[in-house]
Each structure stands twice: as C-alpha cells, then as structure tokens.
Amino acid sequence: MPAIASSLNLGLCKPWLPSIAFAMLAMAPWAMPARGGAPPAPGQSAPALVARTFSGAPIDLATLRGKVVVLNFWASWCVPCRAEMPELEALYRDRQDQGVTVIGLSADDRHDRAAAVKAAGAVSYPVGLLSEAPVNGFGSPQVLPLTYIIDATGKVSAVLSANRGPISAEQLRSAVSAAAGP
C-alpha cells in the first residue's frame, strides 16, 4: 500500500485521469454506427435493411434488386433534410416508372415519431423510422441528411451528404443517372 500511496503523491496518477477515461468510454457508442459496423462506401454492396413505412408497409432493400434505390436518412428537425424532400419527391415522381425508387428513413427518436410522420406527409415515396428497423446494416447516420444511391445490382454507387446544405436537384439526378447506367 505504501508503494501505491507514494505513486499517487509523486503525481504518477493524475486526479483527472479517471474522469477522462470515463468520458471516453461513455462517448464510445457515439463514435461508431449503432448497428452494422462501418457505413458502406461507393463500390461496396449495400448492407441489409428491413423496415416498415409509417403506414406499416414493408421496406426490404433486398427485394428492390433490379431498381436504382435512393435511400435518404433525414430527421424532422433537420432544416437541410426538409429542404431536400421536394427534390427527392420530384425525382420519385419523375423516375419511378423507369426503375428508380426513393426511400426515406427518419433518424428521429421514437418519441419524435409524430413530428416525423407529419413531415413525411409532404411526400409520396415510402418513409419510415430508422429506430424501428429490425435489420439495419447501415448503422446510425453520423451526419444528416445522408443519401445513398444504390444501383440495380445492389452496390452503393454514391454517398451524398449535405455538409454545406441540402443536395441540389442536379447533384441528385446526376448521381441517379450514373447509377442507372447507359
């Protein structure tokens, strides 16, 4: 015991060190996606995703093979997310008969479900709550909005994030056209 006491007295164990260690451990869950590991990058296969729309219809990414999928993660409180919704809606209406579909998954907490449902009322594409997805290989988005463009073979073609505001219609349409191929 004297050796430990003398170590503490010599300053080898700083009094703030346990607080730092605790803070680092507490933050660890936020440093990585909640489920599914690292988010997919362009060129990688899209991970599994099974969810339900707010109306209860199933969403299963595996069943959409053969279509270009625009998978948008958003939240009702996210201003750039809400600003992108009309562009996503226009793309969905213009291209759904050409093998392109749009899916929106809200990153709102379950207790904010009503706000997410209200915001989703402005669009006709399938929208659900990410926290209610029983299978989510994408993990929790680290930035919002976040949009994955998935080609007809199931590979991620592009990842669009709005670090400086909502993505433009031109960026969105260009990424979808590239995924659709010639």
C-alpha positions as CSV (number, residue, x, y, z in Angstrom):
1,M,0.0,0.0,0.0
2,P,2.8,2.5,0.7
3,A,4.1,2.0,-2.9
4,I,0.6,3.0,-4.3
5,A,0.4,5.9,-1.9
6,S,3.8,7.1,-2.9
7,S,2.9,6.8,-6.6
8,L,-0.1,9.0,-6.1
9,N,1.9,11.5,-4.2
10,L,4.5,11.7,-6.9
11,G,1.9,12.7,-9.4
12,L,2.1,9.5,-11.5
13,C,-1.7,9.1,-11.2
14,K,-3.4,12.4,-12.1
15,P,-6.7,13.1,-10.2
16,W,-8.5,13.9,-13.5
17,L,-7.4,10.7,-15.3
18,P,-10.4,8.6,-14.2
19,S,-12.8,11.3,-15.4
20,I,-11.2,11.4,-18.8
21,A,-11.3,7.6,-19.0
22,F,-14.9,7.5,-18.0
23,A,-15.8,10.3,-20.6
24,M,-14.0,8.4,-23.4
25,L,-15.9,5.1,-22.5
26,A,-19.2,7.0,-22.4
27,M,-18.6,8.5,-25.8
28,A,-17.5,5.3,-27.5
29,P,-21.0,4.3,-28.6
30,W,-21.4,7.6,-30.5
31,A,-18.1,7.1,-32.3
32,M,-19.4,4.2,-34.4
33,P,-22.7,3.2,-36.0
34,A,-25.1,1.7,-33.6
35,R,-25.6,-1.4,-35.7
36,G,-23.9,-2.8,-38.8
37,G,-20.3,-1.6,-38.4
38,A,-18.9,1.0,-40.8
39,P,-21.3,2.6,-43.3
40,P,-20.9,1.3,-46.8
41,A,-18.7,3.2,-49.3
42,P,-19.2,3.5,-53.1
43,G,-18.4,0.3,-54.8
44,Q,-19.4,-1.9,-51.8
45,S,-22.5,-4.0,-51.6
46,A,-25.4,-2.3,-49.8
47,P,-26.0,-3.9,-46.5
48,A,-29.3,-5.4,-45.4
49,L,-32.1,-3.1,-44.5
50,V,-35.6,-4.1,-43.4
51,A,-38.0,-1.6,-42.1
52,R,-41.7,-0.5,-42.2
53,T,-43.2,2.6,-43.6
54,F,-45.2,4.8,-41.3
55,S,-48.3,3.2,-42.7
56,G,-47.0,-0.3,-42.0
57,A,-45.9,-1.4,-45.5
58,P,-42.7,-3.4,-45.6
59,I,-39.4,-2.0,-46.8
60,D,-36.8,-4.6,-47.7
61,L,-33.8,-3.4,-49.7
62,A,-33.1,-7.0,-50.9
63,T,-36.5,-7.0,-52.7
64,L,-35.6,-3.9,-54.6
65,R,-32.7,-5.5,-56.5
66,G,-33.1,-4.6,-60.2
67,K,-34.0,-1.0,-59.3
68,V,-31.9,2.1,-58.5
69,V,-32.6,3.0,-54.9
70,V,-32.2,6.4,-53.4
71,L,-32.0,5.8,-49.6
72,N,-32.3,9.1,-47.7
73,F,-31.7,9.4,-44.0
74,W,-33.3,12.5,-42.6
75,A,-34.9,14.0,-39.4
76,S,-37.9,16.3,-38.9
77,W,-35.7,18.8,-37.0
78,C,-33.0,18.9,-39.7
79,V,-33.5,22.0,-41.9
80,P,-31.4,20.7,-44.9
81,C,-33.2,17.4,-44.7
82,R,-36.6,19.1,-45.0
83,A,-35.2,21.3,-47.9
84,E,-34.2,18.1,-49.8
85,M,-37.6,16.5,-49.6
86,P,-39.2,18.3,-52.6
87,E,-36.2,17.3,-54.8
88,L,-36.5,13.7,-53.7
89,E,-40.2,13.8,-54.3
90,A,-39.8,15.2,-57.8
91,L,-37.2,12.5,-58.6
92,Y,-39.5,9.8,-57.3
93,R,-42.5,11.1,-59.3
94,D,-40.4,11.6,-62.5
95,R,-38.4,8.3,-62.4
96,Q,-40.4,5.7,-60.5
97,D,-41.7,4.2,-63.8
98,Q,-38.1,4.0,-65.0
99,G,-36.8,1.7,-62.3
100,V,-35.9,4.3,-59.7
101,T,-37.3,4.4,-56.2
102,V,-36.8,6.6,-53.2
103,I,-36.9,5.5,-49.6
104,G,-36.8,7.9,-46.6
105,L,-35.8,6.8,-43.2
106,S,-36.1,9.3,-40.4
107,A,-33.4,9.3,-37.7
108,D,-35.8,10.9,-35.3
109,D,-36.1,9.3,-31.9
110,R,-39.2,7.2,-31.3
111,H,-40.7,9.8,-29.1
112,D,-40.5,12.2,-32.0
113,R,-42.4,9.9,-34.3
114,A,-45.4,12.2,-34.6
115,A,-43.2,15.0,-35.9
116,A,-41.5,12.7,-38.4
117,V,-44.9,11.4,-39.6
118,K,-46.1,15.0,-40.1
119,A,-43.0,15.9,-42.1
120,A,-43.3,12.8,-44.2
121,G,-46.9,13.8,-45.2
122,A,-45.4,16.1,-47.8
123,V,-44.0,13.2,-49.9
124,S,-45.4,10.2,-51.6
125,Y,-42.4,7.9,-51.5
126,P,-42.1,5.3,-48.8
127,V,-41.0,6.8,-45.4
128,G,-40.4,5.1,-42.1
129,L,-38.5,5.5,-38.8
130,L,-34.9,4.2,-38.7
131,S,-35.1,3.3,-35.0
132,E,-38.0,0.9,-35.8
133,A,-35.9,-1.0,-38.5
134,P,-35.3,-4.6,-37.2
135,V,-32.5,-5.0,-39.7
136,N,-30.2,-2.0,-40.3
137,G,-26.8,-2.7,-41.8
138,F,-26.2,1.0,-42.5
139,G,-25.9,1.9,-38.8
140,S,-26.8,5.3,-37.4
141,P,-26.0,8.2,-39.7
142,Q,-23.3,10.4,-38.4
143,V,-24.5,13.4,-40.5
144,L,-27.9,14.4,-41.8
145,P,-29.1,14.4,-44.4
146,L,-27.3,11.4,-45.8
147,T,-28.3,9.8,-49.1
148,Y,-27.1,6.5,-50.6
149,I,-27.6,5.8,-54.3
150,I,-27.7,2.1,-54.8
151,D,-27.5,0.7,-58.3
152,A,-29.6,-2.1,-59.7
153,T,-27.0,-4.8,-58.8
154,G,-27.2,-3.8,-55.1
155,K,-23.9,-1.9,-55.0
156,V,-23.6,1.6,-53.4
157,S,-23.0,3.9,-56.4
158,A,-22.7,7.2,-54.5
159,V,-23.0,8.6,-51.0
160,L,-24.3,12.2,-50.8
161,S,-24.1,14.2,-47.6
162,A,-25.2,17.8,-47.2
163,N,-22.3,19.1,-45.1
164,R,-23.0,22.6,-46.6
165,G,-26.7,22.4,-47.0
166,P,-29.2,20.3,-49.0
167,I,-28.0,18.5,-52.1
168,S,-29.2,20.1,-55.3
169,A,-31.6,18.5,-57.8
170,E,-28.7,18.5,-60.3
171,Q,-26.4,16.5,-57.9
172,L,-29.2,14.1,-57.1
173,R,-30.2,13.5,-60.7
174,S,-26.6,13.2,-61.8
175,A,-25.8,10.5,-59.2
176,V,-29.0,8.6,-60.1
177,S,-28.2,8.7,-63.8
178,A,-24.7,7.4,-63.1
179,A,-26.2,4.5,-61.1
180,A,-28.7,3.7,-63.8
181,G,-26.0,3.4,-66.4
182,P,-26.4,3.7,-70.1
